[in-house]
Amino acid sequence: MDQLAQPVRFHATREATATAPPALLFQPPTEEQLLQQAERALHRQLPPPSAALQACVIIPAKDEATTLPATLAALAAQTTLSGQALPAGMIEVIVLANNCLDRTAAAVRQAARRHPSLAIHVAEVQLPRPQAHVGRARRLLLDEAAQRLERTIGPTGVLLSTDADTLVASTWLAATLREIENGAEAVGGRILTQTPADVAPCPVRRVQLRDAAYRVLLRQLEDKIDPCTADRWPCHHQHYGASLALTVRAYRQVGGLPAVPYLEDEQLWQLLLQHDLPVRHSPHVQVYTSARRCGRVEVGLSWQLREWENLTAQQQEPLVPCPHELVRVWRARRRLRAWWLAGARTAGPELTRLARAVEVPMSDLLKQAREAATFGRFWQWVETTRGAVMPVPLSGALRDLRAYLRDGISA
């Protein structure tokens, strides 16, 4: 009887190994293959969705066994806007415990037993080191959640993201769904930091509050100069992973979440704007997140707090975009949008004035106007071409913003 062929990579002699073609030698899995394994592992560890599922909350978690119980308890306490219990099965929570060294997954399973009225699932995966970041984890979760909602309610299903150190308000889900019912395809919630009542405001906290005031006043001024129909005042400035929601339809339209190491939420929001999708910064959607200085991402709230701490120690002020220049840019954007919507796409005196206002060559502006499929893409090109707005000290910017609003500036 002929002997069975033996795989060279397991049973080759020294001579055979030396002369074997590279394709027959053992090859470690590629990064892409490891990611595919993680994706399959996530899918295998989840039960089928409830037929009543309408919204899926995703939480990326790495070594968050301490904070997750409170996060999940807040999600289990969700109610309607009138304080009634939510319909059974309409919401589920998926936690991805990636590359954990603590008992994160066990903490989630314990919370699931403690809150049986809420479907809480956890999957454990090991991401390859270069991809073991929040952007990749959040992308895996959102992709899986979108598929689950497509099996139940379909494109109108709602994907919601929060973080493992965040407490959502009791009406967080209901307020988000109300904004989507009113026409929004994506909703950024107001993110507040948890500060113990018995702790006096420190210098960093004061800077944080002043920066928040600047951002909110900026949104109010922008609404007066170039209002967005879907995002009228009152609104705010935040659209980050601690409170971010969008429809499955919008998620598919923009091609999913960019799997980058940090600021993946900001990049997703920019994609939504580039597709001219209606987005909303709702003051009625609120969460409270940790003010810890040692965070899980390279650039995020914890990083910003450390930056403010360093500036405070050096007795320096943060720099922010100049309100005077922003007012000029917003006025130019309003005129440029009107020109775009008119559909002329021809050179002329108005385009010459617009090119001068946005500080880009007229020929390039006309070329991009003709090529861009949406105004959002067109404006993104303008912003990239013209460069960043000049920074100024925060205290002066606040003073200028208050003066603009007090004097009743308009478009």
Secondary structure, 3 states (H helix, E strand, C coil): CCCCCCCHHHHCCHHHHHHCCHHHCCCCCCHHHHHHHHHHHHHHCCCCCCCCCCEEEEEEECCCCCCHHHHHHHHHCCECCCCCECCCCCEEEEEEEECCCCCHHHHHHHHHHHCCCCEEEEEEECCCHHHCCHHHHHHHHHHHHHHHHHCCCCCCCEEEECCCCEEECCCHHHHHHHHHHCCCCEEEEEEEECCCCCCCCCHHHHHHHHHHHHHHHHHHHHHHHCCCHHHCCCCCCCCCCCCEEEEHHHHHHHCCCCCCCCCHHHHHHHHHHHCCCCEEEEEEEEEEECCCCCCCCCCCHHHHHHHHHHHHHCCCCCEEECHHHHHHHHHHHHHHHHHHHHCCCCCCHHHHHHHHHHCCCHHHHHHHHHHCCCHHHHHHHHHHHHCCCCEEEHHHHHHHHHHHHHCCCCC
